[in-house]
Amino acid sequence: MTQSRKIPGGTALVLLTCLLFALGPMTVDLSLPTLPAIQQAIGTGAQRVELTLTAVLLGMAVGQLLIGAVADAYGRRIPLLASLAVFSGAAVACAMSPDLQVMAAARFVQALGLGVAVVMARSLVTDAFEGRAVARVYSTAVMATGVSTVVAPLIGGQLLASHGWRAVFVLMAVFGAACAAFVLIATPETLPVQKRSRAGFGHVLKSYLALLRMPAFSGPAIIGACAGAAQFAYNTGAPSTLIERYSLTPAACGAYMAAIALSMAVCSQINGWLLRWFTPAQLLSVAVPASLVGGLLVFAAAATGAGAVNGIAAALLINIAALGFILPNALAISMVSAGQHAGTASALIGVLMFAFGTIGSAAVGAARDSSGRAMAVVMCIWAVIGLVQVLRMRNPRAPSPA
């Protein structure tokens, strides 16, 4: 993991990247068990707790879009420390919220900090590593995300039972502060002053368009966004399918989804091992078709009922496991291709993931289909779009990292 470094401090940077990637599950999944309690404590008939999750998604999108204008201008440490301070302060405000309107506003601000931190996390990897080492670091970070997705709701449930829902947000604040302390103590600046670019937002918008016109960036970036959108569709549709169609208890549903999430974490680590012999582009060329196969199997299981709950769960596992190969390699290729504009590229990738994910999640939710067919169709559509991009990347003008 420490090979192919551009600057010292590789181990600390890998650990920091994992911590920052885990901020997402710490922000969303940690709070999921508390939602009914929050609704009962400070909600009303007109104010629903789901509004706070919408505020998180919106805040992440806005945060990543805005940071694009300064991501490559001030280095990584200062924006990262500022974002973590905002994240932790807003988490404290969430814990002290007297009603859902205040909490939604605080969650929006918290997500602004999260969006900036995630952009910085992706950027510092390409600042500090090169070649296949970039994909290996992302593989480790995706594994951390998968494990956090499984563990965070369990921790949230325990905190809820022992100390109440406000303690969950206190833990978020502590985690954000711990990340900031790690940055201060152990993390070097990864973007030298001579490589920084001070440009206005108009210039950044032009950079976005230029990146999207470059197949070496836009192809893998769209593949990564499609993979993230498929995960959004799964998160939206799988619980209702497993509980309503197959009559699983919430606890049993959680166990199935935990196993599926772990498959992505395991495959991301296998991906890091395979990178010793294969390029990220070669691994993508296999993983993206595999995700389409998984989506088709999900549709077949949903349409026919074959295998009952284990049949559809196995098909979902194939699809989500493929993301463990797709996400790190797509991120690596797109980020490396952006060169010195890594911060702007990272922001654009985040915006694409949010936009695609919102579209897919909304489509699954609007279908109101507990059979799983609508979820499968959306997952297949994203896989097909990703496969088109894989074919587009085979153009010799779209090189991948060696």
N, C-alpha and C positions, 0 to 999 in steps of 0.2 A: 504493500500500500504506500510505502514511503518512496518508491521509485518514481522517476519522471517528475521530480519536483522542480519548480522554478525558484522557490524561496525556501528558507529554513522554516521549521515549525510545522512540518506536515502532519504529525500525529495530532497535535492540538487543533489544527484546522479541520481534520476529519471528525474529531469529536465535536467540535463546535457546529459543523454542518449537520451532524446527526441531531444535536440538541435543537437546532433551529428548525429542522424538518419536523421534529416532534412537537413543535409549537402548535401546528395545525390541529392534531388530535387533542392536545392539551386544551385548546380553545373550544373545540366543538364537542368531541366525544366525551370529554370529562364531564361536561355539563348535561349530557343527555338524560342520565337518571334523575336529575334534579328538576326537570321541566314540570312534571305534575305538581311537585311541592311548591315551586315558584308561582305557578298559576294559582294555587290555592292560597298562598300567602299574600301576594301583592297584585294578583290579576283580578280582572272583572269580566263580566260577560262581553263587554265591548273591547276589552284589551286582552288579546290572546298572547301567550308566551311564545308562540311560533314566530311572532314579530321579531323577537330578539335574534333568532337564527337568520332571518332575512337580513337583518341589520349587519350580521357578521359577514355574510356573503357579499353584500354591497360594499361594506368597508374594505374587504380584501381587494375587490376589483378597483375601487377608487385609489387605495393606497399604492397598488402596483402600477396603475396608470400614471399617477402623479410623480412617483419616484423616478420614472423614466427620464424626467427632465434634469435630474441632478445625480443620477446613479453613478455616472462616470466623472463627476466634477469634484467631489469632496472626499474621495477615498471610500473605504468600507467601514472603518471603525466608528467614525463620528455619526454617520446616518444609522448604523446598527445600534450604537449605544442610545441614540435618541429614540429610535423605534422601540427598543426594549423598555426604556423609561416610560414611554407613552402606553405601551402594552400593560405594564405592571400597575401604573397609576390608574388606568381605566378599569383594570380588574378589581382594584380596591373600591372604585366608585360603584362597580356592579354589586359588590358585597354589601354596600351601604344603601343601595337603591330603595326608595320608599314605594315606588310603583313601576309598572312596566314601561312607561314612557321614558323615565329616567334610565332604566336599565337598557332599553333599546339604544338610546343615545350613547350610553357608556360602552355598550358592545360594539357599536359602529366605530367609536374612537379606538377601542381595543383592536379591532380588526384592521384599522388603518396601520397601527404599529405592526401587526402581524404581517400584513402585505409587504411592508417595507423590509422587514426582517427576512422574509422568504426570498425576496429579490436579492438582497445582500448575500444570503447563504449560497444561492446558485452562482452568484458572481465571483465570490472569493475562491470557489473551487477552480474556476478557469483561470483566475489570476495566479494561483499557486501551483497548479498541476498542468501537465501536458500529455498529449497522446491518449492512450488507452487508460492511463491512470485517472483521467477525468471520469470516465465511465465507471471505473472501479469504486471511486469515492461516492459517486451518485448511487451505485448499487448498495453500498453500505448505508447511505442515508435513507434510501427507499425501504430497506429492511427495518431501520429504526422507526420509520413512519408506520409500517405494518404492525410491528410489535406494539407501538404506542396506541394504535387504533384498537387493539385487543385489550390492552391493560387499562387504558384511561377510563372506560366506563365502569370497570370493576372498582377502581380506586374511587371514582365519583360516587358509586353506590355505597361504599363503605363509609366515606366521609359524610354522606347524607344521613346515613343511619346513626352515626355516632355524634356528629357535631352540627347537623343541619345544612341547608343548601348554601348558606353564605360562606361556609368554610371552603367550598369548592373553588370559589373565586379568590379567596385568600391564597389557596394553594397555587392558582394560576399566577398571582402576583409574585409569590415566592419563587416560582420556577423562572419567571421572566427576570427577576432580580439576580438569580443564580447564573443565568446565561450572561447577563451584563457583567457580573463579576468575573466570569471566565474570560470574557473578551478583554477586560481591563488587565487581568493578571497574566494570561497565557497566550493571547492571540496577537500576532504581529499585523501591521498594516500590509495589505496585499496589493494595493494599487499605488505605485510610486507617483510622486508629484508630476514628473515629466510625462507620464502617460495619461494624465487627467485631461478631460475636455470640458470646458465651461461653455455651455450652449443653452439657448433659450428653448422654450417648449415648442416653438414653431420648428426649430431645427430638429428636435427630437421626433416630431411627427413625420418629418421628411425621412429621418433615419428609420422609423418604423416601416414606411412605405418601401424604402430601399431594401431593407432586410426581407420583407415579404416577397419582393421580386427576385430574390436570390435563392435558387433552389437548394443550395447547400444549407441554408438556414431554414427557409420556410417549409421545405419538405419534412424534415424531422420535427420541427416545431409543431406543425399541424398533426403529425403522428402522435406526439406527446399529448397535445390538447385533446385529440380523439380518445386516447387511452384514459385520460382524466375524466372525460365526459362519460365514457362507458362505466367508470367507477361511480360517478354521480348517479347514472341511471340505475345501477345495481343498488346503491344505497337507498334510492327512492322506492324502487319496486320490490326488492327481495323481502323486506319484512312483512308487507301485506300478503305476498304470495305464500310465504312459509306459514304465516299465522292463520290467514283467512281461508286459503284453499286447502292446506294440509293440516290445519287444526293443531299446529304446534303451540305450546305454551310460550310466553315471552322468554322464559329462561332457556327453553330448548332452542328457540330461534336464535338467541344470542350465542349459544354453543355452536350451532351450525355456521353462523356468520363469523365467529371467532376462528374456526378452522379454515374457512375460506380466506379470511384476511391473512392468516399465517402462511397460507400457500404463496401469497405474493411476497411476503418477507423472505421465505425460504428460497424462492426462485431468484430474487434479487441477489442473494448471496451466491447461488449457483452461477448467475450471470457474471459476477466478479471473477469467479474461478475460470469460466470459459473464455474470458477476455485474454487469457494467456495465449490462446491459440487462434482466436477469431477476432475480427474487427467488430466494432459496434454496428456497422452497416450490415455485415453478414448475419449477426444475431437478430437484427430487426427484420431481415428478409424472411426469417423463419417464424419469429414470434408474432408478427402481425397476421399472417395467414392462420396461425394457431388460434389467435383471438377470434377470428371470423368463424373457424370451425367450432370453437366453444359457443359462440353466439347462436350458430345454427343448431347445435345440440340443445341449447336452452329452449329454443323455439320448438324443436321436436318434442322435448320432454313436456313442455307446457301444453302443446296442442294435443298430444296423445295420452298424457298421463303415464307414460312408460317409466317404470322404476319408482313411481310415486315420489315421495319427498327426497329419497336418496338419489333418484335419477336426475331431478332438476338440480339438486345440490352439487352433484358430481359435475354436471355441465357448467354450472356457475363457477365451480372451482377451477376448471380448465381455463375459462375466460379470464378470471381475476388473476390466476397464476401467471398467465402470459404477460400481464401488466408488469410483473416483476422483471421481465426481460425488456419490455418496451420502454418504460419510463426512463430508466437510467441511460440507456443507449441513445434514445431520442434527445434527451437533455444534453448529453455529452456532445453529440454531433452538432446540434444547433448552436450551443454555447461556444464551442471551439471555433466554429465558422465565423462567429461575429467578431473575433479578434479583440481589438482594444475597446470595442463597444459592448463588452459583456454585460454591463449594468443595464443598458438600454435593451439589449436582447432579452435579458432575464425578465425585465418588466413586461415586454411584449409577450413572452411565453406565458406569464401569469395571466395577462388579460385574455389571451386566447383560450387558456384552460377554463377560466371563469365563464367566458361567453359561451363556449361549447357546452360546458357542464350545465349552465343554467338552461340552455335550450333543451338539452336531453332530459334533465330532471323535470322541467315543466311539461314536456311531452308525455313522459311516463305518468306524472301526476294527473294531467288533464284526461288521460285515457280512463282513469278509474277502473283499471283492469287487474283484478287479483289473481288471474290465471297465470300471469307471467309472460303472456304472448307479447304484449305491448313493450314490456321491458326488453325482451329478446330482440324485437324488431329494431328498437333504438340502438341496442348494443351492436347489432349486425350492420346498421347504417354507418356507425362510427368506424367499425372495422373495415368496411368497404372503402370509406374515404381514406383511411390510413393506408390501405393496400394500394390505392391509386398513387399516393405519395411515395410509397416504396418504389414503384415502377418509375416514377418521375426522378427519384434520386439516382437511378442507375445511369442517368446522363453523365458522361465523363466530366462535364463542367461542374459537377456537384460532389467534390471529394469529401471523404470522411476522415476523421483523425486516424493516424497510423497506429 
